[in-house]
Amino acid sequence: MILKHKFGKLKPRYLTTFEPLLKKYAQFGGGSVEDKFYKAKAFSNVYEFYLYCFFLGLNRNKKLEITETDKAKGFWEIENWKPVDLVEQLFVCAIGESDFDMVEVEHMEEPQIKSEVSKVLRLIEDYANGGLLTIQQELDEDEESAMDDLFFVRLLAEE
């Protein structure tokens, strides 16, 4: 339960170079369902797009690390993301791809636990930013491809 709380407080970041892409396809700052419909966003919330990008990056094994010199922005804590089942899958996949040892964590002190949780956060960020890069590259190659209603489905289906 302690780990779930720690993971829930994480605020993943994205590279600011991807902000136009996020704003184009996802709703920032909530709003009514009607408002989201009229704005014709592919994703109702930024975190939904971020989840998609994580799984796209994971599927393509494409990571893009945020370095200390990069400009990055965070947003809403993960504990607020929905659907919860999908968020839990994000953690399962990130932990599975990392060297995070669930058994060993039980015997660690708080600073070590924080360090291990940070490793999982960085992996989530790396795959999500890799997914954002994949989308940006696809659009750079053929901007019209995004006009296809199945654009995001097709990206996940491709390898």
N, C-alpha and C positions, 0 to 999 in steps of 0.2 A: 504494500500500500504506500510506503514511503517513496519508492521509486516512481510509482504512478503519479504521485503528487509532484515530484521533482520534474518528471517529463512534462507534466501538464503546465508547469510554469515557464517552460521554454518559449522563447519568441524567435522563431527562425527568421533568418535574413535572406534578402535577395540583393543581387548587385543592382545598383541604381541605373546602370545602363539598360536594364530590362524594364524599368518603370513604364515607359511608353507602351510596351507590349502588355504589361499587366493591366494598365488603364484601358487599353483597347478591348481586351477580352474579359475583364472581370470588374465587378462592381466594388468600388471602394466605399467604406463608411456606411454600410447598411442601406437603409431606404426601404420603401414599401415594395411589395411584390409587383404591384402595378408599374412602379417607377422602373424596376429592373427589366420588366417586359418591354416597356417603351424604349429603353436605351439599347435593347437588342444585344445584350452581353451574352457570350457563350457560357460564362460561369456567373452564378449569382453573387459569389463572394470571392475575394482575393484568396482566402485560404483554400477554397475548393480548387481554384486554378493551381495553387501551389502544390496541393496534394496530387493533382493530375501530373504536374511537372516532375514531382518526385518519382512517381511510378513510371513515367516516360523515360526519365534519366536512368532509372534502375533497369528497365526493360532493355534499353540500348547500351547499358553499362557505360554511360557517359556522365562523367563528373566534371564539375567546374568549381574549383576551390576558391573561396573568398580569402584573399591574402590580407595582411595587415595594412597594406597600402591601398587596397580597394575601398571604394565607397559603397557601403551597403546599408540597407534599411531593414528594420524588423517591423513586425506588425503583431496582431493579436496573439495572446498566449494560446498554446495548443489546447489547453483545457476547455476553451470555448468553441473549438471546431466541431463540426458535425458532418456526416454521421459518425458517431463514436466508434462503430465497428470498423469503418475505414481508417480512422485515426489509429486505432489499435493495430491494424494491419501495417500501417506506416512504421510503427515502432517495432513490430515483429520483424519486418523486412530489414529495417536499419540495424537492429541488434544482430540479426542473422548475418548481415554483411560485415559487421564490425568484429573486433576481438573482445567485445563486452562479455564478461564472464559473470552470469547471474549468481552462481554459487559463491564465487570469490567476493562479490560485492557485499554479501551478508557479513563478511568479516572485516570490512574496510572501515576506516575512520571517515568522518564527514568530508575532509578535503579530498581524499582519494575518490570517494563516491561522486563528488562534484566534478572531478576531472573525468571520470568514466562517462558520466551523463553528457558532459561537454563533447566528448568524442562522438557520441551518437548524434548530438545536435549538428556537429560539423558534417557528418556523413549525410544527414538529411539535407542540409544546405547544399552540399556538393552535388548530390543527385538532382535536387530541385533546380539548381542553377544550370546543371547540365541539360535538363529537360527544357528549360527556358532557351538555352542556346540552340538546342535542336529545332525548336519552333522558329526561332529567329532565322536560322540558316535556311530552313524550308521556305520561309516567307521571302528571304533575300533571293532565293533561286526562282521562285514563282509566287508572286504576291496574290495572284488570282486563285491559287489553290485553296486559300482560306475562305473563299466564297462558297465552297462546297460545304453543305450542311454536315457532312461526315468527316470533315477535315481532321478533327481531334480524334475521332474513332480510328480513322485510317492511320494516323501517326502511331497510335498504340499497337495497331495490328502489324505494322511493318517492323522489320528487324534490321 
